[in-house]
Amino acid sequence: MKNETITNFLKLELYNKGGSACYCDYYFYNGISNKQGTKRATGYGYDKHSTSASEAINEFKFLYRLKNGIKWDGLEHSETKQGHRIYGLYKDRHISYGIGLSSVLNCLKAFSNVKITNIHYGNREDFISLEIKTTKKQIEKEISKNQKIIDNKKSSKIDKKEAKETIKKIQELFEI
């Protein structure tokens, strides 16, 4: 794998089976490998539709690059250079839960390498397609960053566990 651009695709299918649970089936592929799964949100008092979508999108947050010039004014409030207000995005590229599907999709504006290619709102199902551009250099930097967290004696067990999981995901998706 040279330092060429790798185009990754993330397809989401959001649906409800009739109960209070909402589901998001996701399918990720990049020409090297693929991964699929289902995220589920249950309970009452928040937007489960957007929660299942943000969980699926967050599954691949290690691939996203924040745009230059993002300003943070609070924990979940940010703004781009162009003046777009973004609610629900944390500094670690994590999209918040229960904020509404339009806010989840708005958070994607903060990433320079993510593009929404298709949205279809159906009667019983919604379909969203994303395109994520990455390079070998970006992937190597992410592995290196996570390895430093693992090697740091001051890192918490939770941070080390998350870093190990991220490295494992990268190795699976890019067959490194």
C-alpha positions as a Markdown table, in Angstrom:
| # | Residue | x | y | z |
|---|---|---|---|---|
| 1 | Met | 0.0 | 0.0 | 0.0 |
| 2 | Lys | 1.6 | 3.2 | -1.2 |
| 3 | Asn | 0.8 | 6.7 | 0.2 |
| 4 | Glu | -2.2 | 6.8 | -2.2 |
| 5 | Thr | -5.6 | 7.8 | -1.2 |
| 6 | Ile | -7.9 | 5.1 | 0.1 |
| 7 | Thr | -11.6 | 5.6 | -0.4 |
| 8 | Asn | -13.7 | 4.0 | 2.3 |
| 9 | Phe | -17.4 | 3.7 | 2.2 |
| 10 | Leu | -19.8 | 3.6 | 5.1 |
| 11 | Lys | -23.4 | 2.7 | 4.4 |
| 12 | Leu | -26.1 | 3.1 | 7.1 |
| 13 | Glu | -29.6 | 1.7 | 7.2 |
| 14 | Leu | -31.8 | 3.1 | 10.0 |
| 15 | Tyr | -35.0 | 1.3 | 10.9 |
| 16 | Asn | -37.5 | 0.4 | 13.7 |
| 17 | Lys | -39.0 | -3.0 | 14.1 |
| 18 | Gly | -42.1 | -1.7 | 15.7 |
| 19 | Gly | -41.1 | -1.5 | 19.3 |
| 20 | Ser | -39.3 | 1.3 | 21.1 |
| 21 | Ala | -35.8 | 0.1 | 19.9 |
| 22 | Cys | -34.1 | 1.7 | 16.8 |
| 23 | Tyr | -31.5 | -0.1 | 14.8 |
| 24 | Cys | -28.7 | 1.0 | 12.5 |
| 25 | Asp | -27.2 | -1.6 | 10.2 |
| 26 | Tyr | -23.8 | -0.5 | 9.0 |
| 27 | Tyr | -21.6 | -1.7 | 6.2 |
| 28 | Phe | -18.0 | -0.5 | 5.8 |
| 29 | Tyr | -15.8 | -1.4 | 2.9 |
| 30 | Asn | -12.7 | 0.0 | 1.2 |
| 31 | Gly | -11.5 | -2.5 | -1.4 |
| 32 | Ile | -9.2 | -4.1 | 1.1 |
| 33 | Ser | -11.7 | -5.5 | 3.6 |
| 34 | Asn | -15.1 | -4.9 | 4.9 |
| 35 | Lys | -16.9 | -4.8 | 8.3 |
| 36 | Gln | -20.6 | -4.9 | 9.1 |
| 37 | Gly | -22.7 | -4.8 | 12.2 |
| 38 | Thr | -25.8 | -3.5 | 13.9 |
| 39 | Lys | -26.1 | -0.8 | 16.5 |
| 40 | Arg | -29.2 | -0.7 | 18.7 |
| 41 | Ala | -30.7 | 2.1 | 20.9 |
| 42 | Thr | -33.5 | 1.3 | 23.4 |
| 43 | Gly | -35.2 | 3.1 | 26.2 |
| 44 | Tyr | -37.2 | 6.3 | 26.6 |
| 45 | Gly | -36.5 | 10.0 | 26.8 |
| 46 | Tyr | -34.0 | 10.6 | 24.0 |
| 47 | Asp | -33.7 | 10.3 | 20.2 |
| 48 | Lys | -32.9 | 6.6 | 19.6 |
| 49 | His | -32.9 | 7.0 | 15.8 |
| 50 | Ser | -29.9 | 9.4 | 16.0 |
| 51 | Thr | -28.2 | 7.5 | 18.8 |
| 52 | Ser | -28.0 | 4.3 | 16.7 |
| 53 | Ala | -26.7 | 6.3 | 13.7 |
| 54 | Ser | -24.0 | 8.1 | 15.8 |
| 55 | Glu | -22.9 | 4.9 | 17.4 |
| 56 | Ala | -22.3 | 3.4 | 13.9 |
| 57 | Ile | -20.5 | 6.5 | 12.7 |
| 58 | Asn | -18.4 | 6.6 | 15.9 |
| 59 | Glu | -17.3 | 3.0 | 15.2 |
| 60 | Phe | -14.9 | 4.5 | 12.6 |
| 61 | Lys | -14.0 | 7.9 | 14.2 |
| 62 | Phe | -10.3 | 7.0 | 14.1 |
| 63 | Leu | -10.5 | 7.6 | 10.3 |
| 64 | Tyr | -11.9 | 11.1 | 10.5 |
| 65 | Arg | -9.7 | 14.3 | 10.2 |
| 66 | Leu | -11.0 | 17.5 | 11.8 |
| 67 | Lys | -10.8 | 20.5 | 9.5 |
| 68 | Asn | -8.3 | 23.2 | 10.3 |
| 69 | Gly | -9.7 | 26.2 | 12.3 |
| 70 | Ile | -12.4 | 24.4 | 14.2 |
| 71 | Lys | -13.1 | 26.5 | 17.3 |
| 72 | Trp | -14.5 | 25.0 | 20.5 |
| 73 | Asp | -16.7 | 27.0 | 22.8 |
| 74 | Gly | -17.8 | 24.5 | 25.4 |
| 75 | Leu | -17.8 | 20.7 | 25.5 |
| 76 | Glu | -20.0 | 20.0 | 22.5 |
| 77 | His | -20.2 | 23.3 | 20.7 |
| 78 | Ser | -17.8 | 24.1 | 17.9 |
| 79 | Glu | -17.7 | 26.3 | 14.8 |
| 80 | Thr | -15.9 | 26.1 | 11.5 |
| 81 | Lys | -13.9 | 28.9 | 9.8 |
| 82 | Gln | -16.9 | 29.4 | 7.5 |
| 83 | Gly | -19.2 | 30.1 | 10.5 |
| 84 | His | -21.1 | 26.8 | 10.5 |
| 85 | Arg | -22.2 | 26.0 | 14.1 |
| 86 | Ile | -21.8 | 22.4 | 15.1 |
| 87 | Tyr | -23.5 | 20.9 | 18.1 |
| 88 | Gly | -22.8 | 17.4 | 19.4 |
| 89 | Leu | -19.1 | 16.9 | 18.4 |
| 90 | Tyr | -16.4 | 16.4 | 21.0 |
| 91 | Lys | -12.7 | 17.2 | 20.5 |
| 92 | Asp | -11.9 | 13.5 | 20.2 |
| 93 | Arg | -14.1 | 13.2 | 17.1 |
| 94 | His | -16.9 | 11.5 | 19.0 |
| 95 | Ile | -20.4 | 12.4 | 18.0 |
| 96 | Ser | -22.8 | 12.7 | 20.9 |
| 97 | Tyr | -25.9 | 10.6 | 21.3 |
| 98 | Gly | -29.6 | 11.5 | 21.2 |
| 99 | Ile | -29.1 | 14.9 | 19.5 |
| 100 | Gly | -31.2 | 14.3 | 16.4 |
| 101 | Leu | -30.3 | 12.8 | 13.1 |
| 102 | Ser | -29.8 | 16.3 | 11.4 |
| 103 | Ser | -27.4 | 17.3 | 14.1 |
| 104 | Val | -25.5 | 14.0 | 13.7 |
| 105 | Leu | -25.1 | 14.7 | 10.0 |
| 106 | Asn | -24.2 | 18.3 | 10.7 |
| 107 | Cys | -21.3 | 17.1 | 12.8 |
| 108 | Leu | -19.8 | 15.5 | 9.7 |
| 109 | Lys | -19.2 | 19.0 | 8.3 |
| 110 | Ala | -16.3 | 19.3 | 10.8 |
| 111 | Phe | -14.3 | 16.6 | 9.1 |
| 112 | Ser | -12.2 | 17.4 | 6.0 |
| 113 | Asn | -12.2 | 13.8 | 4.7 |
| 114 | Val | -15.8 | 12.8 | 5.1 |
| 115 | Lys | -18.5 | 13.4 | 2.6 |
| 116 | Ile | -22.2 | 12.5 | 2.6 |
| 117 | Thr | -22.8 | 11.0 | -0.8 |
| 118 | Asn | -26.5 | 9.9 | -0.5 |
| 119 | Ile | -29.4 | 10.3 | 1.9 |
| 120 | His | -32.7 | 8.6 | 1.4 |
| 121 | Tyr | -35.5 | 9.1 | 3.9 |
| 122 | Gly | -38.0 | 6.4 | 3.5 |
| 123 | Asn | -41.4 | 5.6 | 5.0 |
| 124 | Arg | -39.9 | 2.9 | 7.3 |
| 125 | Glu | -36.2 | 3.0 | 6.7 |
| 126 | Asp | -33.6 | 5.7 | 6.2 |
| 127 | Phe | -30.4 | 5.1 | 4.1 |
| 128 | Ile | -27.2 | 7.2 | 4.5 |
| 129 | Ser | -24.0 | 6.7 | 2.5 |
| 130 | Leu | -20.7 | 8.3 | 3.5 |
| 131 | Glu | -17.3 | 8.4 | 1.7 |
| 132 | Ile | -14.2 | 8.7 | 3.9 |
| 133 | Lys | -10.8 | 9.4 | 2.2 |
| 134 | Thr | -7.7 | 8.2 | 4.1 |
| 135 | Thr | -4.0 | 7.8 | 3.3 |
| 136 | Lys | -1.4 | 5.3 | 4.5 |
| 137 | Lys | 0.3 | 8.1 | 6.3 |
| 138 | Gln | -2.8 | 9.0 | 8.2 |
| 139 | Ile | -3.4 | 5.4 | 9.2 |
| 140 | Glu | 0.2 | 5.0 | 10.4 |
| 141 | Lys | -0.1 | 8.2 | 12.5 |
| 142 | Glu | -3.2 | 6.9 | 14.1 |
| 143 | Ile | -1.5 | 3.6 | 15.0 |
| 144 | Ser | 1.5 | 5.5 | 16.4 |
| 145 | Lys | -0.7 | 7.8 | 18.5 |
| 146 | Asn | -2.5 | 4.8 | 20.0 |
| 147 | Gln | 0.7 | 2.9 | 20.6 |
| 148 | Lys | 2.0 | 5.9 | 22.6 |
| 149 | Ile | -1.1 | 5.8 | 24.8 |
| 150 | Ile | -0.5 | 2.1 | 25.4 |
| 151 | Asp | 3.2 | 2.6 | 26.2 |
| 152 | Asn | 2.6 | 5.6 | 28.5 |
| 153 | Lys | 2.6 | 4.4 | 32.2 |
| 154 | Lys | 0.3 | 7.3 | 33.2 |
| 155 | Ser | -2.5 | 6.3 | 30.8 |
| 156 | Ser | -5.5 | 4.9 | 32.4 |
| 157 | Lys | -6.6 | 1.3 | 31.9 |
| 158 | Ile | -9.7 | 2.5 | 30.0 |
| 159 | Asp | -7.5 | 4.6 | 27.6 |
| 160 | Lys | -5.1 | 1.8 | 27.0 |
| 161 | Lys | -8.0 | -0.6 | 26.3 |
| 162 | Glu | -9.6 | 1.8 | 23.8 |
| 163 | Ala | -6.2 | 2.4 | 22.1 |
| 164 | Lys | -5.7 | -1.4 | 21.7 |
| 165 | Glu | -9.1 | -1.8 | 20.3 |
| 166 | Thr | -8.5 | 1.0 | 17.8 |
| 167 | Ile | -5.2 | -0.5 | 16.6 |
| 168 | Lys | -7.0 | -3.9 | 16.2 |
| 169 | Lys | -9.7 | -2.3 | 14.1 |
| 170 | Ile | -7.2 | -0.5 | 11.9 |
| 171 | Gln | -5.3 | -3.8 | 11.4 |
| 172 | Glu | -8.5 | -5.6 | 10.4 |
| 173 | Leu | -9.8 | -2.9 | 8.1 |
| 174 | Phe | -6.5 | -2.3 | 6.3 |
| 175 | Glu | -4.9 | -5.7 | 6.6 |
| 176 | Ile | -1.7 | -4.4 | 8.2 |
